[in-house]
């Protein structure tokens, strides 16, 4: 049995570990689940972060669309500090005020009627599928299958891996849990063909984030909703990445003229604090005590942070800012597209945007940007994704465009 030295050796003699040592230690200790960029971040403020060497970076990754109000927003820091001094965790055996306040704010600002809080987007989607299965059991003669789409992303649990329509995430884990049917995105006829007596619902991302920021046709979600209503199956939207103002409205479904039966949230809801949520219409809120639960879900600490985040977004025209700055960012990216013939598309809504190329250069571009103090995300080998904080300014967009322009110029000159 391995002996354990209970005294930490991370900081012996009061000496700060170097950047290379921190990263080498991570390589030794962690399961290999992510390819990290070679930078160790230690501090953040607004749209900026600093590494352990004191270098400054403009953050257009935003914690993967999580840091709604930027890094360490005072309103959230204050809410966390106040709540941490008051009550952190009780379990859901008891009522707590922050949880009820957050629930009321979400329900008042959506078409949904009831809410359940959990800790992540994957958990929210798991719960939504359980709710759909209970609905199918009680209302549709035991129907249990859920239709999802190719290039979707719904989480990395085993069931959500089956729901996610990307073979690269699935092939290592077969056989996958039964009950999911993957069809083409933005194709209502494919959903109709896949629907049968065993179908209890459809779950879609209004815009596919992890799949490449794929924006559907304007009438797609409406057509899917109509089909679901006709067949009495649940119309469910995964707004993990698009929700809480990311696309310029509080929820992306508002831009498509639809009203989901079930919606899932996470990421931006807590502005950096881990929280997820399932929202459902009254007539499909079929859970009974014991059907579902979470030890940490909706604890007072995270709910206080999420409540502060949501209140700030609603009361300070953050939605309008996202629309304005997002449109400006798209225009600046379109200008880059005109300058570089290997840039093939700019797409997205609000501050969820992708820049696509006709060659697999995203990794090189991401490394160049990192070296110039800009953090971006390689969503596909031939595409970058931008998910900056919702409080990003036009001036900061200009700084990002300058770096991207230099990076694209390097690619062109290297030909």
Secondary structure by P-SEA (a helix, b strand, c coil): ccccccccccccccccccaaaaaaaaaacccccccccccccccccccccccccccccccccccccccccccccaaaaaaaaaaaacccccccccccaaaaaaaaaaaaacccccccccccaaaaaaaaaaaaaaaaaccccbbbbbbbbccccccccaaaaaaccccccccccccccccccccccccaaaaaaaccccccccccccccccccccccccaaaaaaaaaaaaaccccccccccccccccccccccccccccccbbbbcccccccccccbbbbcccccccccccccccccccaaaaaaaaaaaaaaaacaaaaaaaaaaaaaaaaaaaaaaaccccccccccccbbbbbcccccaaaaaaaaaaacbbbbcccccbbbbbccccccaaaaaaaaaaaaaaaaaaaaac
